[in-house]
Structures are given as C-alpha cells and as structure tokens.
Amino acid sequence: MCLSAVEDEQESGKREVAEWMKLVDQAEATGWRAQIAELEAQLQEARQGMQDLQAKLDAAQATVKSNELVKKHIAPRDLQLDWKLDAAKGLHEELVKSLEPTLKMLFLSYCEGKDPVQLAVELVPDGPVAVRRLSESVANLIASHALAVVKSHYLRVDVHAVEEGYAADCSEEDVD
C-alpha cells in the first residue's frame, strides 16, 4: 500500500472520529441515551479503524525504509558495521589530534624556532589527558576482544574470574 494513501486514510479516519465526537456531544446535550450508546459504539469502531490505519502506515514506512536500504545496497546488518567504523574513525581522529602536541615537542625542528620550554607549557595541558583516556579505552577494547577470543575457543574457561583479575588470589609463592 502506498504511503500517501495510508496517510490519506488516516486523515479521513481522524476527521470521522472528530465528527462522531461532535455527534456524541450533541446527543448528550439533548439527553438521548440510546443514541449516545449507538454513537459511542460507532466512535469505538472509528478509533479501532484509525488504529488499524496507523498500523498500516507504520508497516508502509518500514517497507519504504527497507526498500531504500536495498536500493543503496545496504543490508541492515551493514548499518551496524558502518556505525562501528564511524566510531573507530572518530577515535582515530581524536587520537591524532591529541598526539599532535606530543609530536611537536619531540620534533622541535617543525616548531618554527619557538622556545622548547614555552612550547611544552603551551602544549602539555591538552595532550596527556586525552591520550590517557584514549589509551584506556583502547586497552579496554583489546581486553574485551581477547576475552571474546578465549571464550570462543575454550568454552570451559571461567571468563568471569579472568575479568575480575586472574592474579587476585595469587601470591608470589604460588607463582614459583
């Protein structure tokens, strides 16, 4: 069903509900109890019809979105991969920006003759915090990937104990 047709049906359903509400209000004003009950039943049917139309609209929108993805040759599972790739690119760019001050300090010939101490004072406050944060996130990512590999190859390994710290209960005597 075409998306615009469903939207048109939904709009007509809304108008019908509004008309029935108006009739119910008129009937209540005149005191016609039987007509009120009949109109309320019809109003309930109109509401149900509107809910059905909303469900059709949602299904049509999902179909349109799915068709757009197929036209672009993108499967839904590829969207998650694209999201992860974008996140990795963002981390890469952030790491490069945070390492720039450190590299400038290491290679003073590219700093256009500035005093090394002044350069260090200007550059150091920004660099190490970001580098440390990114290093911790990379270490966490590597550790979780290593645990996933271990768990996939050795299903009987107690990964929970490894996550808590494999050397937590060990002493130097146990290691020897």
N, C-alpha and C positions, 0 to 999 in steps of 0.2 A: 504494500500500500504506500502510496506517495506521501511524503512527509507533510506537504502542504495540505493535502486532502484530510489527513488526520487532524491537523491543526484547525482546519475549517470546521470539521465535525465537532471538535472540542469547543470551539467558539459558539457554535449553534447550540450545543448542549448547555453551555453556561447561560446563554440567553433564555433557553427553555426553563432552566432552573429559576432564573430571576422572574420569569412570567408566572411560574407556579407559586413562587413565594408571594408575589403580589396578589394572586387569586386567594391564597390561604389567608392573607391579611384581610382582604375584603370579606371573606366568609366569616372570619372571627368577629369582625365588626358587626355583621348582621345577625350572628348567633345561629347559623345553620350548622348544627353539629354533624349531620350526616354528610353534608358537602365537605366539611372540614376533614373528616376521616378519609373520604374519597380522594380529596386533593393531597392529603399527606401521603397516601399510598402512591399516588402518581408522582409526587415530589421525590419519594424514595426511589422509585423506578428511574426518574431522571438523574438522580445522583448516582445510581448504580451505572447508568449509561455513560455518565461523564467519567466515572472511574474506569470503565472499560475502554473508553476513548483515550484516557490518559495512559493506560497500559499499552494500547496500540501505538500511541505516539512515542512512548519510551522504546518500544521494540523497533519502530521505524528509525528512530535516531540511532539506536545501536547498530542496525543494519547499515545505515548510511556511513557511520564511522568505520565499520568493518570493511565496507566496500572501498572507502578512501584509503585504508591501510593496504588493501590488496592492490589497488591501483598504484600505490607508491612502492609496491613490492616489499612491504614491511610486515612481517608476522608479529603478532602481539608479544611473543617471547623475545623478539629482537628489540622491542622497545625498552625492556629491562636492561638488556646489554648496552643499548645506546645510553641509557641513564647512567649506568656504571662507568662507561667510557667517558662521558662528560664530567662525572665526578673526579675521575682519575686525572683528566686534563686540567681541571681546576686545581687539584692538589699539586700537580706538576708546576703550573704557573705560579702558584703561591710559594712553592719551594724555591723556584728560580729567583723570584723577587726577594725572598728573604736571604738567599745566599749572596746576592749581589754585593751588599756591604762587606761581607767577609772576603769576597774575591777582590774587591777594590783594595782592601787592606793588605792582602797577600801580594798583589801585583801593583806596587806603588807607581810604576812607570806609566800606568794608564790614568793616573790621578792628576795630571796636569800641574805638577810641581807643588801641590799642597803639602803643608807640614804633616808628617805622619801622625803626630800626637793629636793635632786638631782634627784630622780625618778620622782617627779612631774615636774621638769623643763624639763626633757627628754621627758616625755610622753604627757604633756598637749598641746603643739602646734599642734600635729597631730589630736587628738581626737575630740575636741568640734566642729570644723568646719564641719567635715564630719557628726557627729551626728546631728548637727543642720540642715544641708542640707537634710539628710535623714528624719529627723523628719518633716520638712516642706513638703517634697514630700509625706510622709505617711499621714499627715494631709490633704493635698490637695486631695489625693486619697480617703480618708474616707469621706470628704465633698462631693465630686462628686458622690460617691456611695449613700450617704444619700439623696442627691438631686434626684438621679435617682429613688430611692425607693419612695420618696414622690411624684414625678411626676407620677410614675406608678400606685400608689394607689389613688391619689387625682388629677385627671386630670384638675381640675379648679384652682389649686394653681398657682399663678403667680411666677414661679420659677426664672424668671429674676430679680424680686425685691429681692428675697432671695439671689441670687448670688451677687447682689450689696451691700448687707448688710441690714439685716432686721431691725436693730436699727438705721439706718442712720437718719431717720426723727423723731425719738422718743426723748423725754426729760424725766427727772426724774418725772415731773408732770404727763405725760401721763402714766407712769408705775404704779403710785399709784392709 
